[in-house]
Amino acid sequence: MSIGPVPVALEYIGVISFAVSGASKAVSKEMDMLGVIFIAVITAMGGGFLRDLVIGVFPQKIFTEPAGACIAAAAGAVLFIAEYWLEKSGKQIIRSNKIVINITDTIGLAAFTVLGVDAGINAGYSSNPFLLIFLGTVTGVGGGVLRDITLKEIPEIFMRNIYVCASAAGAAIFVFINARYGAPAAAVLISAMLTAAVRAAAIAFDLNLPVIKVKRNSTEQIEQSAVSSVGNSKINDRIGGKI
């Protein structure tokens, strides 16, 4: 059972939230305006793009219904202009404010997780709970993965704050409530709240999955230090040449 017209509002909330999150991270990397807008769009639309690939939607929704991409681009442009003006005024609010990124990222994750499950139901896969949970999770975290890869970072979902677990838990509870009780509205609300709550708790209490710490021997440390020194030397030479 689909959740009806609710996804329209959820989609815009998720798009704006993820666009702001992606643009904020791009600004922190000192990308130009085009780069910031591009990162805003792939963060907001990347999860849905990957979801459509999985369920065989072609062309993908980003191309057939470009309103979302346009909204994401506009949000990225507004954030860049605001940050540019603040920098010229001697202030830095958005770039240095991790709270903004965390809040928008959490809202986007909750909204897109719900949308991903609903897209699977609408595509006729309501009898396949594993696929529905996968679609909800991919839609929720896919844009962030593409963002981090583009920014040459290890995707955050593999590093901290049990990001994937929050999305998967929200998707699972959506599937369960909708299948067991046939109550899509309740499924949406509880799923979004659970996803946001788990993500927020992970950030607040620094909850992470176990990680194996690799101890580097002295030879590896020396080699790594040498590589860094050579890189810094080349950079200094280039700067000196320009001067």
N, C-alpha and C positions, 0 to 999 in steps of 0.2 A: 504494500500500500504506500503510495507516494505521499509526501507531506504537502502537496498542493502549492499555493502561491507563496508560501513562506520563503523558499529558497531565493526569490528575487531580492528580498531585503537582506537576507544572509549573504548573498553573493556580493552585494555592494559594500556591506560592512567588511567582509573578508578581503575584498579587493583593495579598499582604501587602507585597511590596517596593514596588510602585507606590503603594499606599495610604500607606505611610510617607513616600515621596518627596513625594507630593502634599500630605499633611497638614503636613509640615515646611515646605514652601513657603508654605502657607496661614497657618501660625503666624507666619512671618516677615513676613507682610503684616498682622499683628495682627487677623485675623478671629476672630469669636467661635466658640464650640464647634460650633454648627450649620454655620457656614461651613467650618470645618476638616473636619468629617465629610463634607460635600457634596463638597469638593474631593478628599478621599481617595477617595470612591466614583467620581467621574467620571474621575479619573486611572487608577484600577484597572480600570474597566469600559468606559471610553469607546472604547478600541481595538477591543474585541470587539463593541461595539454598531455601530460603523461597518463592521466586517467583515461582520456579519450583514446589514446593509442592502445591501451590495454583492452578496452571494450569494443574497439573497431569503429569508432566514430570518425568519419572522414568526409569532408575536411573537418578539422577539429573546431571546437566551439569558439576558440579565440579568433578564427577567421570568418566564421559564419555569423557570429554575434560579437562584433568588435567593440561594443560599448564598454565592456570591462577593461580591455586594453587601453582604450582612450582615457577612462577614468584613472587607471593606474598611472598612465603617462602624465596626466594633469596633476595628480597628487605628487609625483616625483618632481615635476617642474616647480610646483608651489613650494615644496620643501627646500629645493635648491635655492630658489630666489630668496626665501626667508633666511636661510643660513648665510647666503652671500651678503645680504643686507646686514645681518647681525655681525658678521665678521668685519665688514667695513665700519661698523659702529663700535668695534672693539669688544664685541661680546660673542660668546659661543654657548648656545643653549642646547640646540638639537644634537650637535655633534658629540658633545660630552655627556649627554644625558642618557644613560643606559636604561633608565626607567621608561622613557618613551619607547625605546626599541622593544623592551621586554613586554610592555603592556600591549602594544600594537601586534606584536608577534603572537602573544597568547590569544588575543581576540581573533586574529586571522586563522590560527590553528583550529580553534573551536568551531568557527563558522565553516571552514572548508572541509573539516572532517565530516560534518553533517551533510554537506553538499555532495561529497564523494559517495557516501552510502546511498543517498537519494538518487544520484545519477545511475548507480548500479541497479537499483530497484526499477527505475523508469526504463532501463535498457532490457528488462526482463530476466534479471538474475536474482530475484527475490528468494529462490530456492537454494542459492549457493552462498551460505553465510561466510565462508572463508574468503570468497571473492569480494563480497560486500565490505568486509573488514579491511581487506587489502586496498580496495578502491578508496575507502575513507581515509586510510593512513597515507596512501600515496598522494591524494589530493591535498591533505593537510601538510605534509612535509616536503613534497616534491619541489615546490618553488624555492624553499630555503636551501635545498641541496644544490639546485642549479645556480642559485645566487652565490653560494660559497665556492663552488667549483670555478665559476667565472672570476671570482675574486682571488683565486689561487689559494684557497684555504681548505683544510680538511673539513667536510661538512659537520656542522655543529651537532647534528643528530647522532653522530658517532663518537661524540666527545663528552657531552655534559647535559645535565638537566632532564634526563629521561624523556626527551622530546618525542621520540617515536612511541614510547610506552603510553604517554598521555593521549596521543591521537588514536592508537590502537584500542585503548580502554574505552574511549568515547565511542568509537565505531562499533565495538563489540556490544556495548550496552544499548546502542541504537537498534542494532540488528535483533537483539534479544527481546526488547520491549515491543518492537514493531511486529515481530513474528509471534510472540506469545500472547500479547494482549490486543494487537491490531489498533494501537493508539499512536499514530505517527506524530501528533502534536506533542504528546508527553515524551516520546522518544527523542524528538528534536531538543526539547528543553533540557531533559536530563543528560543527554549526550553532550551537548554544548557546555553545560555546567560542570560535568565531570572532567571533560577535557581541559577546560580552563583551570579548574581547581587543582588537578594533578600537576599541570604545567606551572602554575603559580607557586604551589608548595615546593616543587623542585627548585625553583629559583630562590624562594625565600629561605629555604633550609639547605641549599646547595646539595641537593640529592642527586647522586650520580650512580650509574652502574659500576661494578668493580672494574678496575683497570690494572693490567700487568705493567709494572714499572720496569723498564729495561735499563739496566746499569751499563753504562759505557765504560770500556776500559781506557786506560791512559792513552793508548795509541790512537783510538778513535777520537778522543777529545782533542789530541794534538792535531790530527788531520783536519777535524772540523774547524778548529781555531785557525789553522793555516789557510783553509779555503776562505773563511770569513775575512782574514787579513788581506788576501789577494783581491777579493771582491772590493773591499773598502779602498784598497790602493788604486784600483782601476777607476773607481768612482772619483777619488780625489784627483787623479791625473786628468780625467775628463773635465772636472770643474776648473782645475788649474789651467787647462788648455783654453777653455772658454774665456777665462779671465784674462 
